[in-house]
């Protein structure tokens, strides 16, 4: 997150940290994600585009995490990954990560997955096709870089406020042109100072409506971070309710 502030997971209790276990058994941070129900985390397909989706046993998901390299047994819940579903239409042949969405099934212990607490709680999903007006203020969160040039991820969870852009503006030639499909939604801050960055991929863009937080976007791509006319691009979650219901078997997943 560029231009944001340190936050705690209690303010983003759906935040998931996805790790990959290297050959030397080291846990390497891979991507962010969002808890959408007790056993399911929504993230970006491109987090697994190296073919690693068949190696679900090499991944773990930690919920309730505020610091990347320090574990807090009082707040954290860690799971192995049972299965990774990459969207069948995920396509990067145009370099724009179309259908950049994936679901991770957490491996339950004794038939239970995530247990709700002050630091772990699923986010609501927006109703199918739901749109918010351009300018709407939302929040992006993650452990990604604080500057595009930085070598490191943030050690602490960060959040930033960003505003939704209209499809017309984001598709203008001085923005991204036709790289932006209907499966994407763009967001930026008015002076381009706040944005998601490398390492935030897969994480949540949430918008508050009627006293609840809804997951409107999954951090997907952008040209650099917090650059003029280069908004953050997010997977448009409200296009995928049917896909999510099909994979999870959960109907009315929208109710949150
Ligand atoms: C990345 O490389 C990335 N500014 C993610 C988000 C953005 C840019 C790059 C958005 O994962």
Boltz pocket constraint, residues with backbone or C-beta under 6 A from the ligand:
constraints:
  - pocket:
      binder: B
      contacts: [[A, 195], [A, 196], [A, 197], [A, 198], [A, 199], [A, 200], [A, 201], [A, 219], [A, 220], [A, 221], [A, 222], [A, 223], [A, 224], [A, 225], [A, 226], [A, 230], [A, 231], [A, 232], [A, 233]]
      max_distance: 6.0
